[in-house]
Amino acid sequence: AYTFQKEAPYQITALRKVPIVGDGFYSGPQFKGYWKPVRAIFPGGYVYDEDHIWVAFGKDDHEVWVTKLNRKALMKSLIRY
């Protein structure tokens, strides 16, 4: 997770030292894609309110997951630059 400036050149302003990883991210049945098996997590989008951030992301080129994060805890875990 990271934050960045609102204006170009969009410099990173804070960064989480370790990635956010959940159960099942890189385990379970491996999807056999069009050319080879795929293991990948890629961001989609997010929405938030005062307390939570919901993040949508793709998994292995064939699933969509959504996770709910504690917004205050996430922001507190970021290291500011």
Beta strands, then each sheet from edge to edge (+ up, - down):
strand 1: 2-4
strand 2: 12-15
strand 3: 31-32
strand 4: 37-38
strand 5: 41-48
strand 6: 52-59
strand 7: 63-70
strand 8: 79-80
sheet 1: 1+ 2- 8+
sheet 2: 3+ 4-
sheet 3: 5+ 6- 7+
end
